Amino acid sequence: MIQPCQQRPVQRQEQHGLIALLVLVAAACAGCQSAVYQASRLPSELVAPTLQSTRTLDLSQLARPRPNNEQVFVGDVLEVSIATGIERQGPSKWLLRVAEDGTVNVPLVGPVRVDGLVLPHAEYAVREASMTRGIYRSPQVAVQLVERRSIRVSVVGEVEKPGDYEIPLAHADLMAAISLAGGLKSDTAGEIVEITHPANSFAVQQASYPGAPPSPVNGRNVTVNLRDVTEGRPGDFHLENGTVVMVQKKPPRKFSVIGLVNRPGQYEGLNDQDIRLLDAIAIAGGRRLELADKVRVFRTIDNSDQPIIIQASVREAKGGGPANILLMAGDVVSVEETPLTFTIETLRGLVGFGFNSPVPGL
């Protein structure tokens, strides 16, 4: 016995959509140009894909290559100390922020480029600059990382903890943002993420480490398909100060059941549950007549102006296998009327004749 999955039937205000749907089906039937297939022999390219939950996605694919923890970036705050051996009260120390041009302005020495260097190399750069410019003869230089530059991003939509978050600029990628927001909502999060950068922000270049993706040249919005990313397709996932990350909701999975069923209408299935032909008929209250065996499924395929027609049999579907086809969003299941069902329905209307059991031999 098939147990109907949980569903939400169409509301009254949506009935006009169902009427339009019936008109579409009638037009497809009258046109006689729609391709017709048997449910048990449906070509693989027309088979509905099984549902894949976002819980199975490997979000680590959204992370950019992590730089060395000692690597210096624009905006970082460094403590620079220089000892010459003649100081009376210890070496001179300064807190210096790396400027947008990648340099720190060391007192007396002047600007020294340190962006992209690890700390020992930054120490060497300051030491060499001080000697080349004749400031010190042989100083001892120490550079320490005091504070990483952070950016503030907003994560909204289908995440567990929407809000604003501070992310170190060196680690500012899509995985970090989603992780800080508690991850994707397992039941409602879709596969599409919209990244919107602020119009008045500049794209921070972080190409000083191998594998860093370039900042976008055109546009300020980036659409990311999480499924594509986890399957190895590259994308631009960098974030900027003020970026908004929107995790979109799963699109509704609506299907319709019409014809000889007890509750014809449009229904919306659960986001994480596959629906097959027999499930849809059960959701619509079952068949009005047990001998109503003929079913047609109208399916709209991308890049086609005509729906295809899939011929099915309830009897064959109950036998299992490919005959009990998997439905996709937008499918219309029609339990068809035949001369025999028409006769019985007519008798019911005329004399109140109750007949709801299988006819022997059928």
C-alpha positions in Angstrom: 0.0 0.0 0.0 1.5 3.3 -1.0 1.7 5.9 1.7 1.2 9.4 0.4 4.1 11.7 1.1 3.4 14.9 2.9 2.2 17.6 0.5 0.6 20.9 0.3 -2.4 21.1 -2.1 -3.0 24.1 -4.2 -5.0 26.9 -2.7 -8.1 28.3 -4.2 -6.4 31.4 -5.5 -4.1 29.1 -7.5 -6.9 27.4 -9.4 -6.5 29.6 -12.4 -3.0 28.1 -12.8 -4.5 24.7 -12.8 -7.0 25.7 -15.5 -4.2 27.0 -17.6 -2.4 23.7 -17.1 -5.4 21.8 -18.4 -5.5 24.0 -21.4 -1.9 23.3 -22.1 -2.5 19.5 -21.8 -5.5 19.7 -24.1 -3.4 21.7 -26.7 -0.7 19.1 -26.5 -3.2 16.3 -27.1 -4.8 18.1 -30.0 -1.5 19.0 -31.6 -0.4 15.4 -32.1 3.2 16.7 -32.5 4.4 15.8 -29.0 6.8 12.9 -28.8 5.3 9.9 -27.1 7.3 7.4 -25.0 6.6 4.3 -22.9 7.2 4.7 -19.2 9.1 1.4 -19.0 11.4 2.3 -21.9 12.0 6.0 -21.2 15.3 7.3 -22.7 17.9 8.1 -20.1 18.0 11.8 -21.1 14.3 12.1 -20.3 14.4 10.3 -16.9 13.8 12.6 -13.9 16.9 12.9 -11.7 16.7 11.7 -8.1 16.8 14.3 -5.4 20.1 15.1 -3.9 20.2 16.9 -0.6 22.5 19.8 0.0 23.6 17.9 3.1 25.7 15.8 0.9 27.6 18.7 -0.6 31.4 19.0 0.2 31.6 22.7 1.1 35.4 22.5 1.4 35.4 22.9 -2.4 34.2 26.5 -1.8 37.4 27.4 0.0 40.3 29.1 -1.7 43.8 27.8 -1.1 44.8 28.9 2.4 48.0 31.1 2.6 50.8 30.6 5.0 49.8 31.7 8.5 53.0 33.9 8.6 52.2 35.6 5.2 51.6 39.3 5.3 48.7 40.9 3.5 47.4 44.5 2.8 45.7 45.9 5.9 47.6 43.7 8.4 49.1 45.3 11.5 52.7 44.5 12.2 55.1 45.1 15.1 58.4 46.1 13.7 61.4 46.4 16.0 65.0 47.5 15.0 67.9 46.9 17.3 71.4 48.4 16.6 73.2 47.4 19.8 73.7 51.0 20.9 70.2 51.6 22.4 70.0 52.5 26.1 66.4 51.4 26.6 66.0 48.5 24.2 65.2 48.3 20.5 62.8 50.7 18.8 59.3 49.3 18.2 56.4 50.5 16.1 53.0 49.2 15.2 52.6 49.6 11.5 49.7 48.8 9.1 50.4 47.5 5.7 49.2 50.1 3.2 47.1 49.5 0.1 50.3 49.6 -2.0 51.7 46.7 0.0 54.3 48.7 2.0 54.9 49.5 5.6 56.3 53.0 6.4 59.1 52.3 8.8 60.3 55.4 10.8 63.6 56.7 9.4 63.8 53.9 6.9 60.7 54.8 4.8 58.3 52.5 2.8 59.3 48.9 2.5 57.2 46.4 0.4 56.1 43.4 2.5 52.8 42.3 1.1 52.9 38.6 0.2 56.1 38.0 2.2 56.3 35.6 5.2 57.5 37.2 8.4 61.2 36.2 8.1 61.4 37.6 4.5 59.7 40.8 5.7 62.4 41.1 8.4 65.0 40.7 5.7 63.3 43.3 3.4 63.3 45.9 6.2 66.9 45.2 7.2 68.1 45.4 3.6 66.2 48.7 3.0 67.6 50.3 6.1 71.2 49.4 5.1 70.8 50.3 1.4 69.4 53.7 2.4 72.3 54.3 4.8 70.1 54.5 7.9 71.6 51.6 9.9 74.8 49.6 9.4 73.8 46.1 10.6 70.6 46.2 12.5 68.6 43.3 14.0 65.1 43.4 12.7 62.1 41.6 14.1 58.6 41.6 12.5 55.6 40.1 14.2 52.0 39.8 13.0 49.7 41.7 15.5 46.4 41.8 13.8 44.9 40.5 10.6 42.8 42.8 8.5 39.2 41.7 8.6 36.2 42.4 6.5 32.5 42.3 7.4 30.1 40.3 5.4 26.4 39.5 5.7 25.1 36.0 5.3 21.3 35.7 4.7 18.8 33.2 3.4 18.7 29.5 4.1 21.5 29.2 6.7 21.2 28.3 10.3 22.4 31.6 11.8 21.9 34.5 9.4 23.8 37.7 10.3 26.9 39.8 9.9 30.3 38.3 10.4 33.9 39.4 10.6 36.2 37.3 8.5 40.0 37.7 8.2 40.7 39.0 4.7 43.2 36.3 4.0 40.5 33.7 4.6 37.5 35.6 3.1 35.8 33.0 1.0 32.4 31.5 0.6 33.1 28.4 2.8 34.2 30.6 5.7 31.0 32.8 5.4 28.7 29.8 5.3 30.5 28.0 8.1 30.3 31.1 10.4 26.6 31.2 9.7 26.1 27.7 11.0 26.0 26.0 7.6 23.2 25.4 5.2 19.7 24.6 6.4 19.4 20.9 5.6 15.7 20.9 4.6 15.3 24.2 2.8 18.6 25.3 1.4 18.9 25.2 -2.4 22.0 24.9 -4.5 22.2 28.5 -5.7 24.1 31.2 -3.8 24.1 34.8 -4.9 27.2 36.8 -3.9 26.6 40.6 -4.1 29.5 42.9 -3.7 29.0 46.5 -2.6 28.9 49.0 -5.5 31.3 51.4 -3.8 33.9 48.8 -2.9 37.1 48.0 -4.7 38.0 44.4 -5.5 40.9 43.5 -3.2 43.6 41.7 -5.1 45.2 38.8 -3.2 47.1 37.2 -6.0 50.3 37.1 -4.0 49.9 33.4 -3.2 49.7 30.6 -5.7 46.2 29.6 -6.8 44.5 32.8 -5.7 41.5 33.5 -8.1 41.4 36.9 -9.7 38.9 39.5 -8.7 35.9 39.9 -11.1 36.3 42.4 -13.9 32.7 42.8 -15.0 29.7 43.1 -12.7 29.3 43.1 -9.0 27.1 40.0 -8.6 28.2 36.4 -8.8 25.9 33.4 -9.0 27.3 30.1 -7.6 25.8 26.7 -8.2 27.0 24.6 -5.2 26.5 21.4 -7.1 28.7 22.5 -9.9 31.4 23.6 -7.5 31.5 20.3 -5.6 31.7 18.5 -8.9 35.0 20.3 -9.6 33.9 23.3 -11.7 35.9 26.4 -10.7 34.3 29.6 -9.7 35.0 33.0 -8.1 34.2 32.9 -4.4 36.2 35.9 -3.1 34.4 38.2 -0.7 34.9 41.9 0.0 34.1 44.3 2.8 30.3 44.7 2.7 29.6 41.6 0.5 26.2 40.0 1.0 25.9 36.2 0.6 22.4 35.0 -0.1 21.7 31.2 0.1 18.5 30.7 -2.0 15.7 28.5 -1.0 15.0 25.3 -2.9 12.5 26.0 -5.7 9.0 24.5 -5.2 8.5 21.0 -6.6 5.0 21.3 -7.9 3.2 18.6 -10.0 -0.4 18.1 -11.0 -2.7 15.2 -11.0 -5.9 15.3 -13.2 -8.4 12.9 -14.7 -10.0 10.0 -12.8 -8.7 10.7 -9.4 -10.6 11.7 -6.2 -8.8 15.0 -5.6 -7.4 16.4 -8.8 -5.2 19.4 -8.3 -1.7 20.8 -8.1 0.5 19.6 -5.3 3.9 20.5 -3.8 6.2 17.6 -2.7 8.7 17.6 0.0 12.1 19.0 -0.9 14.0 15.9 0.2 11.6 13.2 -1.0 11.3 11.6 -4.5 7.8 11.3 -5.9 6.9 8.5 -8.3 3.9 7.9 -10.4 2.0 5.8 -7.9 2.9 8.3 -5.1 1.3 11.1 -7.1 -1.9 9.2 -7.7 -2.1 8.3 -4.0 -1.5 11.9 -3.0 -4.5 12.9 -5.2 -6.8 10.5 -3.3 -6.4 7.5 -5.5 -8.3 6.6 -8.6 -12.1 7.0 -8.8 -12.2 3.6 -10.5 -9.8 0.7 -9.9 -10.0 -0.3 -13.5 -8.8 3.1 -14.7 -5.4 1.8 -15.7 -4.2 4.1 -18.5 -2.1 7.1 -17.5 -0.3 9.8 -19.4 2.4 12.0 -18.0 3.0 15.4 -19.7 6.6 16.5 -19.2 8.2 19.8 -20.3 11.8 19.5 -21.4 14.3 22.3 -21.6 14.6 24.0 -25.0 11.4 22.4 -26.2 8.1 24.2 -27.0 6.1 21.0 -26.9 5.8 18.7 -23.8 6.6 15.1 -24.3 4.0 12.5 -23.4 4.9 9.4 -21.3 2.4 6.6 -21.5 2.1 4.5 -18.4 0.0 1.8 -16.8 -1.0 1.6 -13.1 -0.8 -2.2 -13.3 2.7 -2.1 -14.7 3.8 0.5 -12.2 2.6 -1.7 -9.4 4.8 -4.4 -10.7 7.8 -2.2 -9.9 10.8 -1.3 -12.0 11.1 1.6 -14.4 7.3 1.6 -15.1 6.7 3.5 -11.8 8.6 6.5 -13.2 10.1 9.2 -11.1 8.3 12.6 -11.5 10.0 15.9 -11.9 8.8 19.4 -11.1 6.1 20.6 -13.5 4.9 17.1 -14.5 1.2 16.6 -15.2 -0.2 13.1 -14.4 -3.4 12.4 -16.2 -5.4 9.2 -15.2 -7.2 8.7 -18.6 -10.7 8.0 -19.3 -11.5 5.0 -21.6 -14.7 3.8 -23.1 -15.1 1.3 -20.3 -14.5 3.9 -17.5 -16.8 6.3 -19.3 -19.6 3.7 -19.4 -19.3 2.9 -15.7 -19.1 6.6 -14.7 -22.3 7.2 -16.8 -24.1 4.3 -15.1 -23.1 5.7 -11.7 -24.5 9.0 -12.6 -27.8 7.6 -13.9 -28.7 4.9 -11.5 -26.3 5.4 -8.6 -24.6 2.2 -9.5 -21.6 1.6 -7.2 -18.7 -0.2 -8.9 -15.2 0.2 -7.5 -13.7 -3.2 -7.7 -11.4 -4.7 -10.4 -13.1 -6.4 -13.3 -11.9 -10.0 -13.5 -9.6 -10.6 -16.3 -8.5 -7.0 -16.6 
